[in-house]
């Protein structure tokens, strides 16, 4: 079917759409159907009638818990393109083999394929994900936080075939590199994405969790420029979508540009950050207030974990491509990889899985004697930590103390990306991060062990031999 690529015509007329949602010939009740603006719910026989704007390009469903839709090369087919003269749109669901109250999901960010030569590395990452998923006995799905490719949208098909090697479907958010450029307005920026991935905002349910995908890349019609921003049409849709979600449900929002990376960007606005965070994120945070909610984003290629409120947490996911496939580390020293989430009802746990290491590789520890910027200290880079982690150091003389969290550069990343000579891109350089911990070296100590305990009580320990002691 040919996809209508006409931008929204605000103030257009209305039309009536209808259809049926069924599974193995039987109608499925209480399935939410939308055109991105208006909503309907299926009756006891799976039938719906939806009043829709003439300019709406899709009709799509919130895939209900316990069900899935057909997946083509890792892309769930939860939508139908609205063709001129066509008003009937049916959906076929597939019942899952396992109860999905307990389930898991993988979050990846910024695959950002720039050249054919990068696909073998992506294949390795997807096989790593497959091995992780197969180590569980619960159903899994994937979330992609956008920037599927760097510039060439012709790579989408191969990307999706490669993603299928992981053995799971991916519900994907659009990234700024996924925008169609050089149109005159924001509304022209989705065309290539929609041809492959469908609507740029939608929702689905798994177990007791409600998942939402948003597009917060706002193209401003000036060559390549964009800002982080969620437009009113999406905000209004999200408000109505959440109206179907009981307050006791877990809500997970996936988008590309973070809503926040550090407390300061929530305290004051600065134009310096307009392409780095969603500038109207506070409105999103207010919509999520009634729920236990998590925002999962990407864009930064580095790790930020932010406790926004008692019931709102943001995971800024490091890039599965590391530093744009130029090295195995992200620019903050985080190994390239992906986040693994385990959901049991409305409870959620997570950990970061580097693609080049075992799952227990959660930190590196540096001796200040070898790195002048850390002179007199032992420093740990614990990339998936947040301020709730308990990080302690123990020296061989028995001295033990809690380590101080601070912001700095990772020495390995500094060395790896000290120059762009031999790299494909000039924009690769080390960046600071706040997931570092330090403690002064005890005089005479010959070794130090760092133990990090996460919010779930899991512990990780690394021991290093000190090159020399502080005088």
Secondary structure, DSSP 8 states (H G I E B T S, - for coil): ---------TT--EEEEEEEEEETTEE-SS-EEESSS-EEE--TTSEEEEEEETT--EEEE-B-TTEE--EETTEE--EEE--TT--B--EE-EE-SS--SEEEEEEE----B-SGGGHHHHHHHHHHHHHHHHTSSSEEEEEE-S--BSS-GGGHHHHHHHHGGGSS-EEE---GGGS--S-SSGGGTTHHHHHHH--SSEEEEETTEEEEE---EEE-SSTT-EEE---HHHHHHHHHHHTTS-TTSEEEEE-SSBS-SSHHHHHS--GGGTTTBBTTHHHHHHHHTTSEEEEEE-SSSS-EEEEEETTEEEEE---TTTTTTSSSB-TTS-BSEEEEEEEETTEEEEEEEETTS-TT---EEEETTT-GGGTTEEEEE-TT--TT-EEEEEETTS-EEE-EEEEE--HHHHHHTS--TTSS-TT-----EEEEEEEE--TT--EEEEEEE-TTS-EEEEEEE-SS---
